[in-house]
């Protein structure tokens, strides 16, 4: 039960942060992080689109290097072929540094 509450709080914080990052492209309407299964579901409504874009991260992993924490994602799928190609080419297998608050939440 504690994990579900922690994930809900992390999801809300990450959603707020990511909405600032993607504001020029659209709005993240839903973000669900499951830290136990290490999965993420993101639903975004892009400007000019009527159907939401959904991206599923089937697996993520965290790596700490010194005081920094990195996330690496794999097994991404999307409900749109162009987005599927985009996550395959630019997201899967790459790692990004997480802000400290996000690393602490995961």
N, C-alpha and C positions, 0 to 999 in steps of 0.2 A: 504494500500500500504506500509506503514511503517513497519507493521508486517511482510510482505513478504520479505522485504529487510533485516530486522533484522534476520529472520529465515534463509535466504540464507547465511548471514555472520556467524551465529552460526553453521550452517551445515558445512561450509568450515572449520571453526576452529576446530570443533569436529572431523571431518574427518581426518584432519592432526594429531591431538592428538592421535586418536584411531589407525591410521596407525602405529604410533610408538609403541603402546601397542601390536598390533597383528602382527608385522612384521615377526615373526618366523613362523606364520601360513598362512599368505597371505596378501592381500591388499584390503582395503575398496575402492571400485571403485565409490560408490555413497552413500550419506547419505542425507536424506531429513527430516528436522525437521519442524513440523507444530505446533507451540506453541499455536495457537488458538484452534485447535482440540486436542492438546496434543498427537500427534502421531509421530512416527518415522518409516522411511523405510531405511533399510541398505542393500546394495548389496556388497557382498564380493567375490573376486576370491581367493580361497584357493590354496596353492601350490599343484601342481599335479592334479588339477581338471580342467576340460574344461568348465563346466557349473557353472555359478555364484550361490552362495548361497544367498537367500533373506530372511531377517527377518523383519517382520512387528510388530511394537509395537502399538497395538490398543489403548493403553491408558497409559500415564505416569502421575505421580503427583509429586509435589515438596513439601518438608517440610523443614522449617527453624528451627534449634535448636541452639539458641545463634548466633554465627557468622558462623555456618556451614549450608550448604544446602545439602539436600539429595534428590535423585530421587528414586522413586519406580515405577516399570513397571508392567503392567498386559495386558492380552489379546494378548499375543504374538503368532504369527504364522510364519511358515517357509515353504519353498518349498521342504524341505527334511524331511522325517520322523525322522531320527536320530537327526537332528537339532531341530525339534519340541519338541522331548523328552528332549533334552538338555536345551532349554530355559524354558520349563515347570518345570524341576527339579532344575535348578540352577539360573534362572533369575526372573521368575514371583513371585511377592509378596515379593521379597527381596529389600533392599534399599542400595544404595551406596552413599558415600559422593562425591559431585561434586567439581572439582577444582573451585576456586573463579571466574575465568574468565567465566567458563561455566555456573555457577549459575547466574552471571550477565547477560549473553546472553539470558537465558531462562526467 
